[in-house]
Amino acid sequence: MKNIYIINGHEPYESSPGNLNRELVDRAQQQLQALGYSVKTTKPAENLDLEHEVNMHLWADAIIIQAPVNWMSVPWSMKRYIDLVASASFGQLWNGDGRSRENPAAQYGSGGLASDKKYMLSLTFNAPEDAFNNSSQHFFAGQSVDDLFGHIHLVYKFMAMSALPTFVCYDVLKNPQIDSDFVRFGEHLNAAFPARNA
């Protein structure tokens, strides 16, 4: 990998200016550049040049989606971005749904063209870590974060991209541990993106 595209999926609200997600994007950009990667960023909530965004997906070897969790998914502007970029990238990142006329019931979702690319979700949650992977917790009922975000993972799987491990900052409103989150984030990036200049 050489080129990394970071998408800041925060949608600004009066009570949520996006400082944490912006800081995570900035830290990722600085750290990955220091590791020898070429890094570019975008913020779908501010502007959207669709042709440019498709071209950036073609340029990137890996995509990092940095987003807060709004109502159990990415914010609406980030979901709109995913929908529009995915649709506009037909013939470039995917080429149909992978089925054949001879066997139309088999292998739906295998038409991706981006098997040389990776992606990573980096999420900020109000939910505590203990809410996940725990069947005694009633809301997620044993689901993992990746289970909850299966719909986003499937978009990139449809394009044949492979997932890097997901990073999560938990409980950022009621019980924030931001300093330790930053340390964990740096370690996570080091593991996912080995130094190119070593």
C-alpha positions in Angstrom: 0.0 0.0 0.0 1.1 3.5 -0.8 -1.9 5.8 -1.0 -4.5 6.3 1.8 -7.7 8.3 1.5 -9.3 9.4 4.8 -13.0 10.3 4.8 -14.2 12.4 7.7 -17.8 11.4 7.9 -18.8 13.7 10.8 -22.1 15.6 10.3 -21.9 18.8 12.3 -24.7 19.6 14.8 -25.0 22.4 17.2 -24.2 20.1 20.1 -21.6 18.1 18.2 -19.0 20.2 16.3 -16.9 17.1 15.5 -13.7 17.9 17.4 -12.9 14.3 18.2 -13.4 13.0 14.7 -11.4 15.9 13.2 -8.5 15.2 15.7 -8.5 11.5 14.8 -8.3 12.4 11.1 -5.5 14.8 11.7 -3.6 12.3 13.8 -4.1 9.5 11.2 -2.8 11.8 8.5 0.3 12.9 10.4 1.1 9.4 11.5 0.6 7.7 8.2 2.6 10.4 6.4 5.4 9.8 8.9 5.2 6.1 8.0 5.8 6.9 4.4 2.3 7.0 3.0 0.7 9.5 0.7 -2.4 10.7 2.5 -5.4 12.7 1.3 -8.6 13.6 3.1 -12.2 14.7 2.4 -15.3 15.7 4.3 -18.5 14.8 2.6 -20.6 17.1 4.8 -18.9 20.2 3.4 -18.7 19.4 -0.4 -19.1 16.6 -2.8 -17.4 16.5 -6.2 -18.5 13.0 -7.3 -16.1 12.6 -10.1 -13.2 13.6 -7.9 -14.4 11.2 -5.1 -14.5 8.2 -7.5 -11.1 9.1 -8.8 -9.8 9.3 -5.2 -11.2 5.8 -4.6 -9.3 4.6 -7.6 -6.1 6.3 -6.4 -6.3 4.9 -2.9 -4.8 1.6 -1.9 -6.7 1.9 1.4 -9.7 4.0 2.6 -10.3 5.0 6.2 -13.8 6.0 7.1 -13.7 8.1 10.3 -17.2 8.7 11.6 -19.3 9.2 14.7 -22.1 6.7 15.2 -25.5 8.5 14.7 -28.5 6.4 15.4 -26.6 3.1 14.9 -25.0 4.0 11.6 -22.8 6.6 10.0 -24.3 10.1 9.7 -26.7 10.8 6.8 -24.2 12.8 4.8 -21.7 10.0 5.1 -24.3 7.4 4.0 -25.3 9.7 1.1 -21.6 9.9 0.1 -21.3 6.1 0.2 -24.4 5.7 -1.9 -23.4 8.2 -4.5 -19.8 7.2 -4.8 -20.7 3.5 -5.0 -23.3 4.1 -7.7 -21.0 6.4 -9.7 -18.1 3.9 -9.7 -19.8 1.2 -11.8 -17.3 -0.2 -14.2 -14.4 1.0 -12.1 -14.9 -0.4 -8.6 -17.6 -2.9 -9.4 -19.1 -4.3 -12.6 -22.5 -5.7 -11.8 -23.6 -8.0 -9.0 -21.5 -11.0 -10.0 -24.3 -13.3 -11.1 -24.6 -14.9 -14.5 -27.6 -15.3 -16.8 -27.0 -19.0 -16.7 -27.2 -19.2 -12.9 -28.9 -16.0 -11.7 -29.4 -17.4 -8.1 -25.7 -17.9 -7.4 -22.9 -15.6 -6.1 -24.8 -12.3 -5.7 -22.3 -9.6 -4.7 -19.2 -11.0 -6.4 -18.9 -8.4 -9.1 -16.3 -6.2 -7.4 -13.2 -5.0 -9.2 -11.3 -3.5 -6.2 -9.7 -6.6 -4.7 -6.4 -4.8 -4.5 -7.8 -2.3 -2.1 -8.5 -2.2 1.7 -10.7 -0.2 3.9 -11.0 0.5 7.6 -13.8 1.8 9.8 -12.8 4.1 12.7 -15.9 4.9 14.8 -16.7 7.1 17.8 -19.6 5.8 20.0 -21.6 7.1 23.0 -22.2 3.4 23.8 -19.8 1.7 26.2 -17.6 -1.2 25.1 -19.5 -3.5 27.5 -22.7 -3.0 25.4 -21.1 -5.2 22.7 -20.3 -8.9 22.5 -22.4 -9.4 25.6 -25.7 -11.4 25.3 -26.8 -10.1 28.7 -26.9 -6.6 27.4 -30.5 -6.1 26.0 -29.9 -3.6 23.3 -27.2 -5.1 21.0 -27.9 -8.6 22.5 -24.5 -10.0 21.9 -23.8 -8.2 18.6 -20.3 -6.9 17.9 -19.6 -3.4 16.4 -18.8 -5.1 13.1 -22.2 -6.9 13.3 -23.9 -3.5 13.8 -22.0 -2.1 10.8 -22.5 -5.1 8.6 -24.4 -2.9 6.1 -21.4 -0.7 5.6 -19.0 -3.6 5.4 -21.1 -5.1 2.7 -20.8 -2.0 0.5 -17.1 -2.4 0.4 -17.3 -6.2 0.1 -19.5 -5.7 -2.9 -16.6 -3.8 -4.5 -14.3 -6.7 -3.4 -12.3 -4.6 -1.0 -10.9 -6.3 2.1 -11.5 -5.0 5.6 -8.8 -3.9 8.0 -9.7 -4.3 11.7 -12.2 -1.7 13.0 -11.1 0.9 15.5 -13.6 2.2 18.1 -13.6 5.0 20.7 -16.3 4.0 23.2 -18.4 6.0 25.6 -17.1 9.4 24.4 -19.9 11.4 26.1 -20.5 9.9 29.5 -17.2 8.3 30.3 -14.6 9.6 27.8 -11.1 8.1 27.9 -9.7 10.2 25.0 -6.0 10.2 25.9 -6.0 6.4 26.0 -8.1 6.3 22.9 -5.4 8.3 21.1 -2.7 5.9 22.2 -4.8 2.9 21.1 -5.5 4.6 17.8 -1.8 5.1 17.1 -1.1 1.5 17.9 -4.0 0.4 15.7 -2.7 2.4 12.8 0.8 1.0 13.2 -0.5 -2.5 13.1 -2.8 -1.9 10.1 -0.3 0.2 8.1 3.4 -1.0 8.4 6.0 1.6 7.9 6.9 1.9 4.2 10.3 3.5 5.0 11.5 0.9 7.4 
